[in-house]
Amino acid sequence: MTRGAGGWLAGALAAALLGGCAVFADPGRVAPGTPVAGVVEQLGRPTARYPAAGNAGERLQYTYQPAGQRVFNIDLDAQGRVARVEQALSESLFAQRIQPNVWTRADVLREYGPPARTMGVHNFDGTIWIWRYADGPTWRLLFIDIDRAGVVRGWSNGDEDLPDPPDVR
């Protein structure tokens, strides 16, 4: 039996919507105690996996970079169940978490995932990693300075420079 163009399109759209459900799922709604299989079923495959602090479990990371503004870390306990869910790109947490002269590139990746972009500047012998995030209605940037040896030397944040919306007449 052949299917008309309308039937084919409807089938393809339904498959895309079902397959894309994880794209629209909210990691912040994952309940503590959820087994890892339930997290993956709800959200899809994580963008990264890391050992948990103290090697007691695992961290699943779901990043929306480079275009998005969120990075969710879902920490699992030793039994593979959700112990904590946190949106890492929170201005209130930066000073508590980022440890200049202690953290390495690996620590940064474990906390924030890959940056939205990187850049170099003439007065720093290393690379500046940049993440996009939102602070209420304001679009912001987190900058972490990583030297050539892979050690974090500092961090800062600032507003994202966005073009003004076009005039509506």
C-alpha positions in Angstrom: 0.0 0.0 0.0 1.3 3.5 -0.8 0.9 6.5 1.3 0.1 9.9 -0.1 2.2 12.9 0.6 -0.1 14.1 3.3 0.0 10.7 5.1 3.8 10.6 4.8 4.2 14.1 6.2 1.8 13.4 9.1 3.8 10.3 10.0 7.1 12.0 9.8 5.8 14.9 11.9 4.5 12.5 14.5 7.8 10.6 14.6 9.8 13.9 15.0 7.5 15.1 17.8 7.8 11.8 19.7 11.5 11.7 19.2 12.0 15.3 20.1 10.0 15.2 23.4 13.2 15.1 25.4 14.3 18.3 23.7 11.4 20.1 25.4 11.6 18.3 28.7 12.6 20.3 31.7 15.6 18.8 33.6 14.6 21.0 36.6 11.5 18.8 37.0 13.3 15.5 37.5 12.3 14.2 40.9 14.9 13.1 43.5 15.0 9.3 43.7 14.4 8.8 40.0 16.6 6.0 38.6 19.0 6.9 35.9 17.0 5.0 33.3 14.0 7.2 34.1 16.1 10.3 33.7 17.3 9.2 30.3 13.8 8.2 29.3 12.5 11.6 30.3 15.3 13.8 29.0 17.2 11.8 26.5 20.9 11.0 26.5 22.9 13.5 28.5 25.3 15.7 26.7 28.1 14.6 29.1 28.7 12.2 32.0 31.2 12.7 34.8 32.1 10.9 38.0 30.4 12.4 41.0 32.4 14.2 43.7 34.1 11.6 45.9 33.4 8.9 43.2 30.0 8.1 44.9 27.8 8.1 41.9 27.7 10.0 38.7 26.8 13.4 37.2 24.6 13.6 34.1 24.9 17.0 32.4 22.4 18.5 30.0 23.7 21.6 28.4 21.8 24.0 26.2 25.0 25.9 25.1 26.0 27.4 22.7 22.7 29.1 21.9 20.8 28.3 25.1 21.4 29.8 28.6 21.2 26.8 30.9 23.3 23.8 32.0 21.7 21.3 34.3 23.7 18.9 36.5 21.9 15.9 37.7 23.9 14.1 40.4 23.2 10.4 41.0 23.9 8.6 44.2 25.9 5.3 44.4 22.6 3.4 43.6 22.1 5.3 40.4 19.2 7.4 41.6 18.8 11.2 41.4 20.2 12.9 44.5 20.3 16.5 43.3 19.3 18.6 40.2 20.8 22.0 39.7 20.9 24.7 37.0 24.6 25.4 37.2 24.6 28.8 35.4 23.4 30.7 38.3 25.0 34.0 39.2 24.5 33.4 42.9 26.6 30.2 42.7 29.6 31.4 40.7 31.6 32.9 43.6 30.8 29.8 45.8 31.9 27.3 43.2 34.7 28.7 40.9 38.1 28.3 42.6 40.8 30.3 40.9 44.3 28.7 41.1 42.7 25.4 42.3 40.2 24.4 39.5 41.5 22.9 36.3 39.9 22.6 32.9 38.4 19.3 34.0 36.7 20.9 37.0 35.2 23.6 34.7 33.8 21.0 32.3 32.3 19.0 35.1 30.5 22.1 36.5 29.5 24.0 33.3 30.2 21.7 30.3 31.8 23.0 27.2 31.6 26.7 26.7 29.5 28.5 24.1 32.7 30.0 22.7 36.3 30.7 23.6 38.5 33.7 22.9 42.0 34.9 23.5 43.1 38.4 24.6 46.5 40.0 24.4 47.1 40.4 28.1 46.3 36.8 29.2 48.4 33.8 28.3 45.6 31.4 28.0 42.0 31.1 26.8 38.9 32.6 28.1 35.9 30.3 28.1 32.5 31.9 27.8 29.0 30.6 28.7 25.6 32.3 28.0 23.1 32.5 30.8 20.1 34.5 31.9 19.7 36.5 35.1 16.0 37.3 35.0 15.3 39.1 31.8 19.0 40.1 31.3 21.1 38.0 29.0 24.6 37.6 30.6 28.0 36.0 30.0 30.2 34.0 32.3 33.9 34.3 31.5 36.5 31.8 33.0 40.2 32.4 32.4 42.1 29.2 31.9 45.9 29.4 31.5 48.0 27.3 29.1 48.6 24.7 31.9 44.8 24.2 32.2 44.4 26.0 35.5 41.6 28.5 36.2 43.2 31.9 36.9 40.0 34.0 37.4 36.5 34.6 36.3 34.1 37.4 35.7 30.7 38.1 34.2 29.0 40.7 32.1 26.0 41.5 30.0 25.7 39.9 26.6 25.8 42.5 23.8 22.7 41.9 21.8 21.5 44.0 18.9 18.5 46.3 19.6 15.2 45.0 18.2 14.1 46.6 15.0 11.7 49.5 15.2 8.1 48.5 14.7 6.1 51.1 12.9 
